[in-house]
Amino acid sequence: MNFEDAAMTLPPSLCSGPIAIHWFRRDLRWQDNRALHAALQSDLPVVPIFIFDRHILERLEGPEDRRVQFLHDRLDQLRLHVQGWSDVWVVHSTPEEVMTALAEQADVKAVYANEDYEPYAVKRDHKVANFWEERGVPFHRFKDHVIKAPGEVLKPDGTPYTVFTPFSRRWQAEVRADDVAPAPSEHHLGNLHRFSAPPTPALTDLGFSAIKVSFPDPHIDAKVLASYAERRDLPAISGTSRISVHLRFGTLSVREAYAQGIKHSDKWVTELVWREFYQAIMAAFPHSMESAFKPAYDRVPWRHDGEQFEAWKEGQTGYPLVDAGMRELKHTGFMHNRVRMVVASFLCKHLLLDWRLGERHFAAQLLDFELASNVGGWQWAAGTGCDAAPYFRVFNPTSQWTKFDPKSDYVRRWVPEFESLSYARPIVDHAFARQRAIDTYKQALTSE
Ligand SMILES: Cc1cc2nc3c(=O)[nH]c(=O)nc-3n(C[C@H](O)[C@H](O)[C@H](O)COP(=O)(O)OP(=O)(O)OC[C@H]3O[C@@H](n4cnc5c(N)ncnc54)[C@H](O)[C@@H]3O)c2cc1C
C-alpha cells in the first residue's frame, strides 16, 4: 500500500471549506452508526465517502458478484435518502489514492470510520492512520460492527478464550448498557456537508455485470425469533432470521439485533455471540485464517481430486442433502446453517479435501461471506479449529437429511430428481469414507 500523488480530482463542492470525512465501510446505514454519529457531533460539515476498493475487487472472481450488486444497490439507497441537500461520494479507487486526494485538495480536519478486524483492514487502517497523523489530522475509529470488540472479553488471566461456552458466559455477563445503546440518528443528518458528488460508478466500470438477485429484508421477524430454538435446524422452512448479509455489511446495526434478541430468544442471542467469538479468534490468532488453528492438524494429508471437488461444488455428489445445499448456494448465495455444517463436513471428512478449498468456494459464493465466521465454520467442520467438532465425529449426510428434512421438502426444492434414476450415484461410500477419515486424521495426529 503506497501513498503517492493523487491522480484523481475531487468533486469541487467537496473542497469548499473545512470538513470531516465519514468513511463508510461495513456500516452502510444512516441510523445507529457510531462513527457517523461522532462525526456529525463534531462542529464540522461531514462528507460521507465510500471506496470501491480496487485491492478488494481485483481479488473477486467476477464478473457476476452478488456482494458487489448488494453494495451498489445499498449505496444508491443511501444517496437517495439525502438527495437534494447532501450526498455520498462513491469512488472506484484505492484508499491510498482517495486519502491522498483528500489531503491535497480538501481541507480535511478529521476522518471517522468504524473498526474492521479483518487482517487486510487492520493493516490498511494502520497505514491510513499514520498517513493522517503525519498531517496532524486525527483518524477516529469506533466499535460498531460488534457489541464486544476483540480483546474486550478475555479470560481472568488476560488471554483470549479459545472455547466458545466460557467465552459466551463471560460475554453475556459483561455486556454493559453503553455496549448496546443505539447511537442517536436521523436528526443529526442536518450536519452533513451540502454537496453533490458524481454518479456512482456503474457496475460495468467496476468490472462487474448487473445481476438480478433478491436480497432478504433488513428486518428481524419477532415470530421467527420466538420459535427459533425449535425451528432453526429445519432448512425447508423460514426458521432463521436471514439477517447475516445485513450484519456483514452493516445495513442493520448489531445493537438493534441484540435488542430484538433479548426480547424474544436467548438461543438466537447465542448465535450473535458465535459471530463475536469468531471475530475475537480472528483478531487474536490471525494465522488461523489461513492454516489450522491447531497446527498439528496441518499434517492431515488432504487428498487431491478435482473431479470430486467439482461434483461437490455442482451438487452432484449423490447425497441429497449435500447436493441440495450446494445448489441452493449456487443459485441464491445463501445456505442454511445446518446444511453448511453437513456440506463442509462432507468435503473435509468424506472426500478428505482441504477445508481451505471449501472455505474459498464459500467465500466466492456466499452473500453473507464474513472471513471470521466462514473460517470458523469450516475449521469447526474439519475438526481443525478452536472448539471444533472432534475429528472422529463424522456427520452422516443421510441421517442428517432424514432428521432435519423428514419430508424431503428442502431436498425436493433443489434436487427434484433425487428419487429418479437420473440422479447421481454417491461418489463415495459413507461407511468407507467415514473410516478413511478417522484413520487418516488419527495417523496424522499421532505422527511426528
Ligand atoms: C461452514 C460454515 C461457513 C459459514 N460461513 C459464514 C459466513 O461466511 N458468514 C456468516 O455470517 N456466517 C457464516 N456461517 C454461520 C451461519 O451459517 C450463518 O451465519 C447463518 O446461516 C446465517 O443465517 P441467518 O442470518 O438466518 O442466521 P440466524 O440463525 O438467524 O442467526 C443470526 C445471526 O447470528 C450469526 N450466526 C449464526 N450462526 C452463526 C455461526 N455458526 N457462526 C457465526 N455467526 C453465526 C449470523 O450473523 C446470523 O445472521 C457459516 C457456518 C458454517 C458451518
The ligand as a Gaussian input file, in Angstrom:
#p B3LYP/6-31G(d) Opt

LIG

0 1
 C      -19.036000     -23.904000       7.022000
 C      -19.754000     -22.672000       7.514000
 C      -19.485000     -21.434000       6.940000
 C      -20.139000     -20.281000       7.392000
 N      -19.843000     -19.055000       6.797000
 C      -20.436000     -17.945000       7.256000
 C      -20.135000     -16.674000       6.670000
 O      -19.288000     -16.541000       5.776000
 N      -20.796000     -15.573000       7.142000
 C      -21.729000     -15.675000       8.158000
 O      -22.310000     -14.637000       8.537000
 N      -21.993000     -16.845000       8.748000
 C      -21.398000     -17.976000       8.327000
 N      -21.709000     -19.184000       8.912000
 C      -22.620000     -19.198000      10.079000
 C      -24.104000     -19.398000       9.752000
 O      -24.276000     -20.473000       8.883000
 C      -24.778000     -18.157000       9.162000
 O      -24.471000     -17.022000       9.922000
 C      -26.289000     -18.321000       9.150000
 O      -26.638000     -19.456000       8.404000
 C      -26.947000     -17.080000       8.559000
 O      -28.332000     -17.244000       8.512000
 P      -29.289000     -16.369000       9.436000
 O      -28.956000     -14.929000       9.289000
 O      -30.674000     -16.792000       9.136000
 O      -28.830000     -16.856000      10.876000
 P      -29.570000     -16.942000      12.282000
 O      -29.588000     -18.368000      12.654000
 O      -30.834000     -16.193000      12.319000
 O      -28.502000     -16.254000      13.265000
 C      -28.451000     -14.847000      13.476000
 C      -27.076000     -14.316000      13.178000
 O      -26.114000     -14.875000      14.059000
 C      -24.880000     -15.075000      13.369000
 N      -24.587000     -16.502000      13.341000
 C      -25.460000     -17.518000      13.347000
 N      -24.823000     -18.702000      13.380000
 C      -23.502000     -18.426000      13.379000
 C      -22.330000     -19.214000      13.416000
 N      -22.362000     -20.539000      13.480000
 N      -21.139000     -18.589000      13.374000
 C      -21.057000     -17.247000      13.335000
 N      -22.136000     -16.442000      13.310000
 C      -23.342000     -17.016000      13.347000
 C      -25.080000     -14.555000      11.962000
 O      -24.644000     -13.211000      11.900000
 C      -26.577000     -14.654000      11.794000
 O      -27.109000     -13.771000      10.823000
 C      -21.062000     -20.366000       8.463000
 C      -21.315000     -21.613000       9.043000
 C      -20.680000     -22.747000       8.576000
 C      -20.980000     -24.076000       9.221000

